[in-house]
């Protein structure tokens, strides 16, 4: 089985043949045993099965797409009922003229014409076959639709993650390029170092973040390149204290989550404060969890402005969305402490 262009499972011809052959054999054996006449059972089954197949395929491939899928249930019921009644009439006459005048040996009495009770009994029999096959069809269509929705959600998820990953502030790159330009004018020895660091950082952001998860070592190296660039930008006005404890090998994390917190610290700390700025960054691995802390001084604005600026920045909101999309809620914890002097991010995540 496979999906066709309309997102329905397409069953190959051989499975149709196998299904009807098995159904045919069961019917012959069942009625032949009940009536103790396998010859009669074989003949009537040969007559009945084309009728079963016509009704079944007419129902699932014509009526269901035209009426059931469009929620026109009344029209479907009227047409399928009429079709069954017509086929009951056809079956009675074919049996009567081609096999035997005793068209209903399993019935309570011998009949020579269509009666109400015969019609009801035959109608229920045809309805049973249609219902059985239709249930299979509906199940397969449900599975196909479920797969289509799952694939669509996966595509939307990946698109959302890709979009969020590209939201790292472009101001950092513009500012770094401006610094490179300024240093190049005075032939500073720092120019080549900054270009190298920027190249490594951009290469990582462009190519290494395509995977769902990245090694923690690579993430820390990316952050280190970012910090080196910031140090070159701010010179002696910036002090960065970064500590790492525990085993960082063989640990993985969604890419650039941590960099978003670090960038946020510079965006609202070093870039908005006058004078020397101290930023503390700590990585601590305990068993299967990373405990990450970054703190930066609050800018010289009112508390209300600080609260809005810090809590609603793209970086933090970006991280919250990516965490919700990628991780189970029990696998991480994010606490943001906004005081008068410090903005502190305490982040715990499974690695």
C-alpha positions in Angstrom: 0.0 0.0 0.0 1.1 3.6 -0.7 -0.3 7.1 -0.7 -1.6 8.6 -3.9 -1.7 12.3 -4.8 -5.0 12.7 -3.1 -3.6 11.5 0.2 -5.5 8.2 0.1 -3.9 4.8 0.4 -3.8 3.0 -2.9 -4.1 -0.8 -2.6 -2.6 -2.7 -5.4 -4.7 -5.0 -7.7 -3.3 -8.2 -6.2 -4.6 -7.4 -2.8 -8.1 -6.7 -4.2 -7.9 -10.1 -5.9 -6.7 -11.9 -2.8 -9.5 -10.2 -0.7 -12.3 -11.2 -3.0 -10.9 -14.8 -3.5 -10.8 -15.3 0.2 -14.3 -13.8 0.7 -15.6 -16.0 -2.2 -14.1 -19.1 -0.7 -15.5 -18.3 2.8 -19.0 -17.6 1.3 -19.1 -20.9 -0.7 -17.9 -23.0 2.3 -20.3 -21.2 4.7 -23.5 -21.6 2.6 -22.5 -24.9 1.2 -22.1 -26.3 4.7 -25.3 -24.8 6.0 -27.4 -26.0 3.0 -25.4 -29.2 2.5 -25.2 -28.3 -1.2 -21.9 -26.9 -2.3 -22.9 -26.9 -6.0 -25.8 -24.6 -5.3 -23.6 -22.4 -3.0 -20.9 -22.2 -5.8 -23.5 -21.2 -8.5 -25.3 -18.6 -6.4 -22.0 -17.1 -5.1 -20.8 -16.7 -8.7 -24.0 -14.7 -9.3 -23.8 -12.8 -6.0 -20.2 -11.8 -6.1 -20.3 -9.5 -9.1 -23.2 -7.8 -7.5 -21.2 -7.4 -4.2 -18.2 -6.0 -6.1 -20.3 -3.5 -8.1 -22.0 -2.2 -5.0 -18.8 -2.0 -3.0 -16.7 -0.2 -5.6 -19.6 2.1 -6.5 -19.9 3.0 -2.9 -16.3 3.6 -1.9 -15.0 5.1 -5.2 -18.0 7.0 -6.5 -20.5 7.7 -3.7 -18.1 8.4 -0.8 -16.0 11.0 -2.7 -19.1 12.7 -4.1 -21.3 12.7 -1.0 -19.7 11.3 2.2 -16.5 13.4 2.0 -18.6 16.4 1.2 -20.9 15.7 4.1 -24.0 15.1 1.9 -25.1 12.1 4.0 -28.8 12.1 3.0 -28.0 11.9 -0.7 -25.5 9.1 0.0 -28.1 7.1 1.9 -30.8 7.5 -0.7 -28.6 6.5 -3.6 -26.9 3.5 -1.9 -30.3 2.3 -0.7 -31.7 2.5 -4.2 -28.6 0.8 -5.6 -28.9 -2.1 -3.1 -32.6 -2.6 -3.8 -31.9 -2.6 -7.6 -29.2 -5.3 -7.1 -31.5 -7.4 -4.9 -34.0 -7.4 -7.8 -31.2 -8.3 -10.3 -29.8 -11.1 -8.0 -33.3 -12.6 -7.5 -34.0 -12.8 -11.2 -30.6 -14.1 -12.1 -30.8 -16.8 -9.5 -34.4 -17.7 -10.5 -33.7 -18.0 -14.2 -30.1 -19.3 -14.2 -29.8 -21.5 -11.1 -33.1 -22.6 -9.5 -36.6 -21.4 -8.8 -35.9 -22.0 -5.1 -33.9 -18.8 -4.8 -34.1 -18.7 -1.0 -33.6 -22.2 0.4 -32.4 -20.8 3.7 -35.6 -18.8 4.1 -38.8 -19.8 6.1 -40.7 -20.7 2.9 -40.3 -21.3 -0.8 -41.0 -18.1 -2.8 -41.6 -17.6 -6.6 -41.4 -13.8 -6.5 -39.7 -11.1 -4.5 -41.2 -10.7 -1.1 -40.7 -8.0 1.6 -38.9 -10.4 4.0 -36.6 -11.7 1.2 -35.8 -8.1 0.2 -35.0 -7.2 3.8 -32.8 -10.3 4.3 -30.9 -9.7 1.0 -30.7 -6.0 1.7 -29.0 -6.7 5.0 -26.6 -9.2 3.4 -25.5 -6.6 0.8 -25.3 -3.9 3.4 -23.0 -6.2 5.5 -20.6 -6.6 2.6 -20.6 -2.9 1.8 -20.2 -1.9 5.4 -17.3 -4.3 5.9 -15.3 -3.0 2.9 -16.2 0.6 3.6 -14.9 0.3 7.1 -11.5 -0.9 5.7 -11.6 2.1 3.3 -12.4 4.6 6.0 -9.7 3.2 8.2 -7.1 3.5 5.4 -8.2 7.0 4.6 -8.0 8.0 8.3 -4.4 6.6 8.4 -3.6 8.5 5.3 -5.0 11.7 6.6 -3.3 11.2 10.0 0.0 10.8 8.1 -0.6 13.8 6.0 -1.3 16.0 9.1 1.7 14.6 10.9 3.9 15.4 7.9 2.4 18.8 7.6 3.0 19.5 11.3 6.6 18.3 11.0 7.2 20.6 8.1 5.7 23.5 9.9 7.8 22.7 13.0 11.0 22.6 11.0 10.0 25.8 9.2 9.3 27.5 12.5 12.6 26.3 14.0 14.5 27.5 11.0 12.8 30.9 11.1 13.5 31.2 14.8 17.1 30.2 14.4 17.7 33.0 11.9 16.4 35.7 14.3 19.8 36.3 16.0 20.2 40.0 15.9 21.9 41.3 12.8 23.1 44.4 14.7 25.9 42.3 16.2 27.3 41.6 12.7 26.8 45.1 11.5 28.6 46.5 14.6 31.4 43.9 14.2 31.9 44.8 10.5 32.0 48.5 11.5 34.7 47.7 14.0 36.6 45.8 11.4 36.4 48.8 9.1 37.6 51.1 11.8 40.5 48.9 12.7 41.4 48.4 9.0 41.7 52.2 8.6 44.4 52.4 11.3 46.1 49.1 10.2 45.4 47.5 13.6 46.8 44.0 14.3 43.4 43.0 15.6 41.7 43.2 12.2 42.8 39.7 11.0 41.8 38.2 14.4 38.3 39.7 14.3 37.8 38.6 10.7 38.8 35.0 11.6 36.5 34.9 14.7 33.6 36.4 12.7 34.2 33.9 9.9 34.2 31.0 12.3 31.0 32.2 14.0 29.2 32.8 10.7 30.2 29.4 9.4 28.8 27.8 12.5 25.5 29.7 12.3 25.1 29.0 8.6 26.0 25.3 8.4 26.2 23.7 11.8 22.8 24.8 13.1 20.9 22.8 10.4 20.8 19.7 12.6 18.3 19.3 15.4 21.0 18.9 18.0 24.6 20.0 18.3 27.3 19.0 20.6 27.7 21.1 23.7 31.4 21.5 23.0 30.6 23.1 19.7 28.0 25.3 21.2 30.5 26.5 23.9 33.1 27.1 21.2 30.6 29.2 19.2 29.8 31.2 22.4 33.6 31.7 23.0 34.0 33.1 19.5 31.1 35.5 20.1 32.7 36.5 23.4 36.1 37.1 21.8 34.5 39.4 19.3 32.6 41.3 22.0 35.9 41.7 24.0 37.6 43.2 20.9 34.7 45.6 20.5 34.6 46.8 24.1 38.2 46.6 25.1 38.8 47.3 28.8 35.2 48.4 29.4 34.1 44.7 29.4 34.9 42.0 31.8 33.7 38.4 31.1 33.9 35.7 33.7 33.1 32.3 32.1 33.4 29.0 34.1 32.8 25.5 33.0 32.4 22.5 35.4 31.5 18.9 34.8 31.9 16.7 31.7 30.8 18.5 28.6 31.8 15.6 26.2 29.1 13.6 24.5 26.4 16.1 25.5 24.0 17.5 22.9 21.7 20.5 22.8 19.5 22.3 20.3 21.8 24.8 18.5 22.2 28.4 19.5 19.8 28.3 22.4 22.5 29.4 24.8 24.0 31.9 22.4 20.6 33.7 22.5 20.9 34.2 26.2 24.5 35.5 25.9 23.6 37.8 23.1 20.7 39.2 25.1 23.2 39.9 28.0 25.3 42.0 25.7 22.4 43.7 23.9 20.8 44.9 27.2 24.0 44.9 29.3 27.2 45.9 27.7 25.7 47.9 24.9 23.4 50.0 27.2 25.6 50.7 30.1 28.2 53.5 30.5 31.5 52.4 32.1 32.9 49.0 32.8 30.5 46.1 32.5 30.9 42.7 34.1 29.1 39.7 32.6 29.2 36.3 34.3 28.6 33.0 32.5 28.6 29.6 34.1 28.2 26.1 32.6 27.7 23.3 35.1 27.0 19.7 34.0 25.4 17.5 36.6 24.4 14.0 35.4 22.1 14.5 32.3 21.4 18.2 32.8 23.2 21.4 32.0 22.8 24.3 34.5 23.5 27.5 32.6 23.6 30.9 34.3 24.3 34.3 32.7 24.0 37.6 34.4 24.5 41.2 33.2 24.0 44.6 34.8 20.8 46.4 34.2 20.9 49.5 31.9 20.3 52.9 33.4 16.6 53.1 32.7 13.5 53.0 34.8 12.4 49.6 36.2 9.3 49.5 34.0 11.4 50.1 30.9 13.9 47.5 32.0 11.2 44.9 32.7 9.7 45.4 29.2 13.0 45.6 27.4 14.5 42.5 29.1 11.5 40.2 29.1 10.2 40.9 25.7 13.4 40.8 23.6 13.5 38.7 20.5 16.3 36.6 22.0 14.4 35.4 25.1 11.1 34.9 23.2 13.0 33.1 20.5 14.4 30.6 23.1 11.0 30.1 24.7 9.4 29.2 21.4 12.2 26.9 20.4 12.1 25.1 23.7 8.3 24.5 23.4 8.8 23.2 19.9 11.8 21.0 20.5 11.7 19.8 24.1 9.3 18.1 26.5 8.3 20.5 29.3 9.9 18.2 31.9 13.3 18.4 30.1 14.0 22.1 30.8 13.4 24.9 33.3 13.9 28.6 32.6 13.9 31.2 35.4 14.6 34.9 34.7 15.4 37.1 37.7 15.0 40.8 37.0 16.3 42.9 39.9 17.3 46.5 40.2 20.9 45.9 39.4 21.1 42.5 37.6 19.3 40.6 35.0 20.0 36.9 35.6 19.0 33.9 33.5 19.0 30.5 35.2 18.5 27.8 32.6 18.4 24.0 33.2 18.1 21.6 30.3 18.6 18.0 29.5 21.7 17.3 27.4 
